[in-house]
Amino acid sequence: MTSNLTTLVNHQVRLAARPVGLPKASDWQFTEEAVTGPDDGGLLLQTLALSLDPAMRGWMNDGKSYIPPVGLGEVMRAGGISRVIASRNPAYAVGDLVTGTPGVQEYATLSGDALRRYGVAKIDTRLGTIGQWLNVLGMPGMTAYFGLMDIGKPQPGETVVVSGAAGAVGQTVGQVAKIKGCRVVGIAGGRDKCDFVVRELGFDACIDYKAGPVKDGLREHCPKGVDIYFDNVGGDILDAVLARLARKARIIVCGAISQYNATEGVAGPKNYLSLLVNRARMEGMVVFDYADRYHEAVAEMAGYLKDGRMKSREDVVHGGVAAFPDTLLKLFSGANFGKLVLQVAD
């Protein structure tokens, strides 16, 4: 492949402006450039598939966060699976499949120093498909596992509620909680998604927030209160769950997709005094804090995939990097069904 590099063109999507509300077409710039080979210690990667996640919306904002914002004019940050097509690093061979953060582009040339910074690591497709390595075995699965297990600390018989239950993180949270002996109640939008998490993923119940007040569903399905709440949405749903907490409840703050495109500031919880009354705890989590332990979760959940105790649903969109802006919007309309993946190459 190295001898043919001069014929390759890299198509990219760059952040052209900081979005106000939902990202729009003018917030993106499409560019192309020649592909260059790697220096000593580096790799040239061809992007196969990209992970589209709600966190990407926060990365576009110019503000203090757990990770620096994407700079204007920079290739949009995105995790993905790539194939090594040129290597000057003895740890990687041409043809190896790797996970990492290639960005929204067809090729990424990384120096040896950049490999760790971009989280590049080989994957084993005997443990899972490329889609599963972006879902259960990837960042969403790691988020679900460590958020639930390290912060939630589930005990058999406890009631676990998870919002965004049909999404990438939510589906794994619920399945792990069931495996650990908990009663699991999902919250999702639409009858099809609710049926999926109950019938296919094995949740005990699912509340359709589009069909009626969430508080009514919580009263019906969590009569003894909520022991663990895994929050992916924030807003009114978080408030409804706060009002149903059990004594010593734990809330994992993973995301707040209902607030990411707010133009008048993020709405905070109104029922937060329930934390005081119920001696409950609410704690935020960022998956990158657990990077040195990913192998633990991968080994455990690959076993669940193999023995059939866990399922992994991906919503794969074809169209390459040009389809990125429109595909990203599916996250915020709820149009995706499962982990949203953009296929870039075969």
N, C-alpha and C positions, 0 to 999 in steps of 0.2 A: 504493500500500500504506500510505503514511503516515497517510492519513485513517482507516484501519481499525484502527489500533494499539490503540485502547481496547477492542476486542473480543477481543484475543489474550490467552491465558493461557499462562504459561511453566511447564511441569512440569519438575522438577529432581530429581536424586539427590544428597544431601549425605552427607558422612562423619559419622556419629553417634558412633562409638567406634573406637578403634584396635584392629584385629583381632589376635587371638592365634591363630596358625595360620591356617587358611583363613578368609577373610571369611565371616561368617554374616549372616543377615537382620537381626539387631539392630544390626549395624554401620552400617546405612544408614537414612536418613530421606528420605521422599518429601515434597516440598513443591511449592507452586505460588504464583505471584505474577503480578501484572499486568505486561504488557510495556510498557516505556517507550521513547520515541524517543531518538535520539542527540543529544548536544550538538554544537556546532560542532567539526568535525574528526573526528567519530566515525561509527560505523556500527551499524546493527541487523542482526544476522545470524540467519538461520534455519538450524538444524543439519539437515543432510541425512544424514550418516553419521559414525559415530565409530570411531576406531581403538582396539581393545582390545589392550593389550600387557602382557607380563610385568612391565615396569618399574613398572606402576601399583601393584603390591603393595608395592614399596619406598616409593613416595610416601605410603603410608598410615602408615608408621612414624614415630615422633617421635624422630628421630636425625639426626646430621650426615650429609649426603650431598651429591651434586653439584647438588641442587636442593632448595629448602625443602620440607618435608612439607606435605601438604594439611592445613589447619587443621580442627579439629573444628567442625562446623556449616557448613563451606564446601562449595560445589558441587564434586563430585569432578572432579579434573583429567583431561582427555582431549583428545587431538588429534582433528581431524576436518575434514570438508569442509562448508562452509556456503554459503548463498546470501545475497547482500546484498539486504535488502528495504526498507531506508531508509538513505540516505546524506547526510551533511553534510560529506563529504570529496571534494574534486574529483578525487582519484585513483581513486575507485571509483564505479561506476554501479549503480543498482538492476538486479538480475539477474546481476551478476558472481558467479562462483563463486570461493571463496577457500579456502585451507588455513590452519590455525591451531590454536588450543587453546581451543575454545569451552566445554569442560567437558561433563559429562553433564546437559545441559538442552536444551530445544527451541529456545530463543532466547538470544542473548547481545548485550547492548548494551555497546559498547566505546567508550571515549573515544579521542581522537586519540593521547594518550600511551600508551594500552594496546595500540594496534594493533601496535607493534613488540614490546612485551613478550609478547604472545600469538602472535607469529610470523605475523601475518596477511599473506598474499600471494596475488595472483590466480593461478589455474591456467588452463592451456590444455587443454581436453579434446580438442584435435586431437592432442596428444601421448600421451594415455592416458585411460582411463575414470576415473570417480570412484574405483572400487575400486583401480585401479592407482596413483592418486595417494595412496592410503593404504598402498600396498604398495611396489612397485618404485620408484616416483617419490616416495614419501613417506619418513617417518622410518625405517621398517625398511630400505628400499633404501639410504638415505643411510648408515645404520649399517653395512650390509654392505659397501658400496663403499669407504668411507673406512677402515673397520677392516681390510679385506683389503688395499687398495692402499697406504695410508699406513703401516700398522704391519706387515702381513704381507709387503709388497713381493714378490709372487709372481714367480717366474722360470719360463720354459717348462721343462717336464719335472719340476718339483717335485711332491711329493705333498701335497695339501691335504686335511685332514679337517675336517668341520664337523658339530657336533652340532645337534640340533633341525633336521635337514636339510629336513624338509617344512614347517617353519614359515616365518613371514614373512621373517626375516633369513636363515635357513639356505638357503632356496631361491635367494635372490639371490647369496649368497656362492658357492655351488657353480657357478652359471651363469657368473658373472663369471670365476671361476677357470678354468673350461673355455675360455672365450673367450680368456683370457690364455695358454693352452697348458699348463695343469697337469693332472695326474691328480687326480681328485676322488673322495673316499670320504665318503659321508654316514653319519650315525648317526641312526636314527629308531625310533619305537616302533610295530611292527605291519607285517605283510607288505604291506598296501595302500599305506602311506606309502613303504616301501622301493621297491616296484615303481614308484610314481609318480616318485620322484626319479631312478631309473635310466632308465625307459622314456620318461617325458615331459620331464624336465629335462636328461637326458643325462649324469648322474653315471656314473662308471665302475663304482662298486659302492656298496652301502649295507648297513650292519650293523644288524640288528634287535636292539636291546638287550633286547627282551622274549623273544627266542627262545633266548638263550644268552649266555655271557660275552662282553663287548665285547673283552676282551683277545684272545680267540681270533679274532674277526673282524679285528682289527687285525693280528694275526700273519699271517693269510691274505692280506689285501688291501694291506698296507703292509710288504712283506718287507724293504724297504730303510729303513724308518723313516718318521716323519712330519716333513715340513719345515715345514708351517704347520698349526696347529690353531686353528680359530675356535670358541671355547667359548661356548655359550649355556646350558649346564646345570649345570656345576660337579660337585661330589660325586664319586661313584665313577667316572663316565665320564672326568672330568678326570684322575683318578689313573691310569686305564688308559692314557690317551694319553701321559701323562708318562713311562710306562715304555717307550714305543716311539719316543721322540724321535730324530731324526737330528741329526748335528752341525750347530750353528748354527741350530737350529730356532727358530721364532717362534710364540708363543702369544698370541692376541688374546683378552683377557678382556672379553667383551661382556655376559654375564649368567650367572646361576646359578639357573635356575628350580627346580632340585631342592631348593634351600635356602631359597627365599623364604618358605615357610610353616613353617620349622623353629621349634619352641618351646623348644629347648634349645641355641640358638646355632648359628652356621654352621659346618659341618664344613670345615676347611681341607685342602689337599692333603697327602697323606702321602708322595708320591713326588717332592717338590719338589727333592731333591738331584740329580735327573736334569738339572735346569737347569745345575747346576755341572758334572757329568760331561760333558754335551754342549755346553757353552758356549752354552746356549740362552737365550732372552729371553722373559719373560712380561710383557705390558703391558696395562693397562686402557684402554678407550676410551669416551668419552661423545660421542654424536653432535652435541650442541649446540656442541661446540668447532669444528665444521666449518661452522657456519651460513652464513658468508660465502662458502662454496664449493659450496653445494648445487647452484647452477646448473650447475656443471661436470658433476656426476654425473647430473643430470636430462637434460642434453643428450646425454651419452654413452649412457645406458641407454634413453632414448626412441628413439634410433636402433636399439638392439638389439631393442626391442619391435617397431618398424616393419618391420625386415628379417627378423623371425622367429627371431633367434638367442636371444631371451629370452622366457620365458613367466612369467605372473603369475597365481597361483591365490589366490582369496579365498574364505573361508568366511563367507558373509553371513547374519546372523541378523536376522529381522524381529521387530517387537514394540515398537519405540520405547524411550524411556528406562526404562520400567517393567521391561523385560527385562534391564536392565544387570546387576544382581547375579548372576542365574543364568548369564547368558552369560559373564561374566568367569571363572566357575569352570571353564569349558571349557578355559581355558589351562592350568590346573594338573592337570587329569585327562588331558590329552592328547587330549581329544575333538575339538578343532578340527582341520581338515584344510586347511592354508593360512593365509593372513593372516586373522585374526578381525576382522570388521567388523560393527558393529551399525547397521542402517539405522533412521533416526529419522523421515525424511520422504521423500516421492517426489522 
